[in-house]
Amino acid sequence: MLIRRARKEDLPALAALEAEHPGYPAWGEKGLAAEEEKKFSVTLAAWSDGVALGFINFWILKPQVQLNSVVVSVKALRTGVASALIGKLDEYAKKNACSEVDLEVNEHNAPALALYAGLGFKVAGRRPKFYNNTDAAVLMKKTIAA
Ligand SMILES: CC(C)(COP(=O)(O)OP(=O)(O)OC[C@H]1O[C@@H](n2cnc3c(N)ncnc32)[C@H](O)[C@@H]1OP(=O)(O)O)[C@@H](O)C(=O)NCCC(=O)NCCS
């Protein structure tokens, strides 16, 4: 698996990954392109033999990194793609002297909650009715050792 910065020409493939998960709040190609314009935004994509396996987007907001989205192809689920992408995020955090990673996840997103808990994220709060004015957001944080 190769993980590298996403390029403009990758965005249709990354938007297609989002579309594999109906109900997940997708950015779409336009939203992903808007991220490319932000200096503090990083999108990394994972590939195998030229096929997109997943991507992650985060913002470097020193001293924090905000994890906005991580999406994995249905065909590649449970093969460690999201864990590898978050491992790369950790490398960026260290390089940029960021000591904390923050994220929000839907209270009903069991796979994501299990993923983050397994990678050392702790629940730091809750925002009721955050998604579509119904589901709560669980706020999670992880400290990055220098
Ligand atoms: C959540 C998501 C990113 C996980 O991606 P993934 O590449 O399958 O995750 P990994 O293979 O790195 O899994 C690492 C660990 O997370 C946990 N995990 C992941 N998916 C899980 C599931 N469906 N059920 C229970 N635990 C799960 C497990 O502990 C897993 O380790 P294991 O496979 O050795 O048991 C993926 O399901 C996805 O793309 N979902 C749709 C988009 C989304 O909801 N993103 C999260 C936004 S907050």
The ligand as an ORCA input file, in Angstrom:
! r2SCAN-3c Opt
* xyz 0 1
  C     -14.442      3.533     10.006
  C     -13.561      3.097      8.828
  C     -12.772      4.312      8.342
  C     -12.581      2.008      9.320
  O     -11.677      1.706      8.266
  P     -10.845      0.340      8.167
  O      -9.722      0.544      7.198
  O     -11.757     -0.777      7.920
  O     -10.228      0.203      9.651
  P      -8.968     -0.702     10.045
  O      -8.883     -1.913      9.154
  O      -7.766      0.147     10.191
  O      -9.481     -1.195     11.496
  C      -8.723     -1.041     12.687
  C      -9.567     -1.497     13.858
  O     -10.726     -0.693     14.009
  C     -11.821     -1.491     14.519
  N     -12.871     -1.605     13.507
  C     -12.842     -1.166     12.227
  N     -14.015     -1.464     11.610
  C     -14.780     -2.095     12.518
  C     -16.088     -2.659     12.473
  N     -16.856     -2.624     11.359
  N     -16.583     -3.221     13.609
  C     -15.845     -3.267     14.735
  N     -14.576     -2.783     14.830
  C     -14.060     -2.191     13.740
  C     -11.219     -2.862     14.782
  O     -10.695     -2.860     16.092
  C     -10.097     -2.903     13.736
  O      -9.085     -3.841     14.064
  P      -9.265     -5.387     13.610
  O      -9.718     -5.392     12.181
  O      -7.889     -5.950     13.806
  O     -10.289     -5.959     14.546
  C     -14.418      2.498      7.663
  O     -15.361      1.583      8.221
  C     -15.156      3.516      6.820
  O     -14.645      4.008      5.815
  N     -16.418      3.852      7.206
  C     -17.219      4.837      6.465
  C     -16.706      6.243      6.678
  C     -16.659      6.607      8.144
  O     -17.610      6.405      8.889
  N     -15.531      7.184      8.566
  C     -15.315      7.635      9.939
  C     -15.637      9.051     10.030
  S     -15.664      9.691     11.664
*
